Amino acid sequence: GRTGTRNFRMRRPMAAYNEEYLKEDTINYTISFNGKARFNMEFAADETSDAIQAAVLADERSQKWIEGKTPKKIIVVPKKIVNVVI
């Protein structure tokens, strides 16, 4: 016999959920230099763009790609990526 019907999902109540648990505490950002992804960093979900930029520039992994140069531009796309243009 059949194990289900077409309206199987329609007959079941939706699972209850709590909005509080759906909010992420931290966001994983991809850090890229001149458009090429190099590594990831985790930041608090409510971290400011300026704080993220400062942390990326201070990270020892960034020093390898910056090599003493001054970044021309730092683009922070909230909750996604940080691109450092050198």
N, C-alpha and C positions, 0 to 999 in steps of 0.2 A: 504494500500500500504506500500511499504518499506520506511523507514525513511532515509536510507543511501545506499551507494554503497561500494564495496570493496576498491575502490581507493579514498575514501573520503578524507583522509589526504593528499594524494599525490597532490590533486588539490588545496590545500590551501597554500598560501605563509607562510613561517616560520615567527614567530613573531620576531620583531627586539628586540635586547637587547644590553645593554651597559656593556662591560667587567668591567668597573669601579665599577658597583653596585654588581657584582658577587663576588668580593673579600671580604672576611670576615675581619672585623676590630679586632674582638676578637675570641679567641678559648677557648672552654670549655674543660678543662682537668679533667680526673678522677684521684683522688689522692688515691693511695692504699699503704697499709703497709703489707709487707710480702705476696704480691699477692692478698690481699683481699681489694676490693674497700671500701673506707670509706666515702669520700665526693668529691665534685667537686669544682674547682676553675676556674675563668676566667682570661685569660691573653691576652695581645695584640698579634696579629698574628705574629708580628716580634720580640717578646720577646726572649732574649737569654736563652740558657739552664741554664747557671749559675744564672741568675736572677730568673728564675722559681724555681730552687732548693732552693735558699735563701728565697724566698717568702713562699714556702711550709713549710720549717723548722721553719720559724718565725710565721706561722699561729697558733693561739691558739688551733685550732682543732687538729693540729699535735702533740701538747704537750701531749695530752691524750694518744696517741698511742706510742709515743717515751718514755715517762715516765723516763726522765733523762738519757736514754741510748744514746750512740753515734751510729748513723746509719752506717752500714758497707758499704753500697753502695746505691747510688741514681741513678735510671735509668729514663731518660726522653726520651720518644718516641715522637718526634715532632708532634704537633697538635692532640695528642691522650691521653696519660696517663703518670703519674709520679708514679713510684713504689719505695718506700723507704724500703730497706732491713735492718732489725734490728737484 
